[in-house]
Amino acid sequence: MVRRQAPRPAELRELLQLKRPTFDARRRRLEAALTIEDLRRIAKRRTPAAAFDYTDGAAEDELSLKRARQAFRDVEFHPAILRDVSHVDTSTTVFGGPSALPFAIAPTGFTRLMHTQGEHAGAAAAGAAGIPFTLSTLGTATIEDVRAANPHGRNWFQLYVMKQREISYGLVERAAQSGFDTLFFTVDTPVAGARLRDTRNGFSIPPRLTVRTVANAVPRPWWWVDFLTTPKLEFASLSSTGGTVGELLDSAMDPSITWADLETIRSMWPGRLVVKGVQTVADARQLVDHGVDGIVLSNHGGRQLDRAPVPFHLLPEVVREVGRHTEVAVDTGIMSGADVVACLALGARFTLIGRAYLYGLMAGGRQGVDRAIEILAGQVVRTMKLLQVTSVEELGPQHVTQLQRLVPRRLPGGDRSPI
């Protein structure tokens, strides 16, 4: 029998310890976010549909993005036991320099559209966290502005080779003069992908005030107050800003770029040259033959060719083929620190986060980016401790299995299906 007694006042006082309320609404909602998906939900509530969907969406049926995210869900970890993991080291070196965490902020375009602090918030947060920040050719802050926001950290520049070559060449020179140490030559955007959400939303740069956008703005007045009371939203590196995203990309990008353009940029750039948008083993081999310093396995976050290869699926084979000769990084679909750890275990030197950072930006500006990095960093540490490894260098294929869902169909005779 359980002996019952009257509650004692001292015990009740211990149970009734009330948490001090947080009156800062932004801080309160960010502290309540425990995952990147939580930040995404906050971002969706606080951002007009066209801007949110530009970030959240992908090309056509969005199969590439869905498959990339599913690939990380289809991971099985294999933890060791009885290892001392009271301290773990998340730092690494990549592309000739240090990073406190095994991920960087990826290049994103039109970033001030998501929040007026834009790249300034991203660069400053990256510098504070000791990780690299990557500025896009289609960014809304200048190379010099990013340098000012992150004066002591590592800054990288992502380059599109455009029809007007002198614009691209000028950006390369400015990035070098501003101390950017790595250049990402992006090769998966000869033309714009069909981003149907943007078309359906009538999304344009700058945003147009229509009946639909005004109606969507009514429950989000803070976004429009920020937008209308801060400097005009425009590209920092391009003079043309009018039209849909597809029209802008198609007018600027050059579908005729070749390996010769890679050699030209290589001759101009004094730092590390990394090619972003690699999607086959054969191209990875050829890039190594051309002497690049690194490659990023990426399908542009699913925003270009729908049904493109899943970078995470490609990773083990590419690392086996070229990992001894160049550094391999990966992006697309990364939404947690566990995803980052899985990539490192399969041989990636580094990872890049795009949407995860932008969800934080939309949820709370600079503080939201800090929170996104904090969430991912905490997940990286926890996953490493549970796997019982003490450094990113200890991670290996023995720690993770890619479970099979999409398996190539084989024709009679054993040949792989072309489909």
Secondary structure, 3 states (H helix, E strand, C coil): CCCCCCCCHHHHHHHCCCCCCCCCHHHHHHHHCCCHHHHHHHHHHHCCHHHHHHHHCCCCCCHHHHHHHHHHHCEEECCCCCCCCCCCECCEEECCEEECCCEEECCCCCHHHHCCCHHHHHHHHHHHHCCCEEEECCCCCCHHHHHHHCCCCCEEEEECCECCHHHHHHHHHHHHHCCCCEEEEECCCCCCCCCHHHHHHCCCCCCCCCHHHHHHHCCCHHHHHHHHCCCCCCCCCCCCCCCCHHHHHHHHECCCCCHHHHHHHHHHCCCEEEEEEECCHHHHHHHHHCCCCEEEECCHHHCCCCCCCCHHHHHHHHHHHHCCCCEEEECCCCCCHHHHHHHHHCCCCEEEECHHHHHHHHHHHHHHHHHHHHHHHHHHHHHHHHHCCCEHHHCCHHHEEECCCCCCCECCCCCECCC
